Amino acid sequence: MNNGRYQGEMQIVRQTLSAHDNVNVVAQIIKEDLPLLSCIEPNDTFDFQKTRECKK
């Protein structure tokens, strides 16, 4: 989807938001990983590393 906004960025939202046509949700954080959110501060940079194959 291209709404004329910057593409290539991602946000982690710590609360439930209502659905919106201009927002794409690509993932959810599993319950066991929620404590990791406290390690991320505003404007921190981070990346995801593949550690195993996903089940299909």
C-alpha positions in Angstrom: 0.0 0.0 0.0 1.3 3.5 -0.8 -0.4 6.4 0.9 2.2 8.9 -0.1 4.0 8.4 3.1 7.5 7.2 3.9 7.8 3.5 3.2 10.3 1.2 4.9 9.7 2.1 8.5 8.0 0.2 11.2 6.4 1.1 14.5 5.8 -1.1 17.5 2.5 -0.1 19.1 2.1 -1.0 22.8 -1.7 -0.7 22.9 -4.6 -2.0 20.9 -5.6 0.3 18.0 -8.8 0.2 16.0 -8.5 -1.0 12.3 -7.7 1.7 9.8 -7.5 1.5 6.0 -4.1 3.3 5.9 -2.4 1.0 8.4 -0.9 -2.4 7.6 -0.4 -4.8 10.5 2.4 -7.2 9.7 2.9 -9.0 13.0 2.0 -9.4 16.6 4.3 -10.0 19.5 3.8 -13.3 21.3 3.0 -13.2 25.0 6.4 -14.7 26.0 8.3 -11.9 24.2 6.3 -8.9 25.6 8.9 -8.3 28.4 11.5 -7.5 25.6 9.6 -4.3 24.8 10.9 -2.7 27.9 14.4 -3.0 26.4 13.4 -0.7 23.5 13.4 3.0 24.1 11.8 5.7 21.8 14.0 6.3 18.7 16.1 3.2 19.3 17.1 1.3 16.2 17.0 -2.5 16.1 16.7 -5.4 13.7 15.2 -8.8 13.5 17.3 -11.8 13.1 16.0 -15.1 11.7 16.8 -17.8 14.3 14.6 -20.6 12.9 12.2 -21.5 10.1 8.6 -20.5 10.6 6.0 -23.3 10.7 3.6 -23.2 7.7 
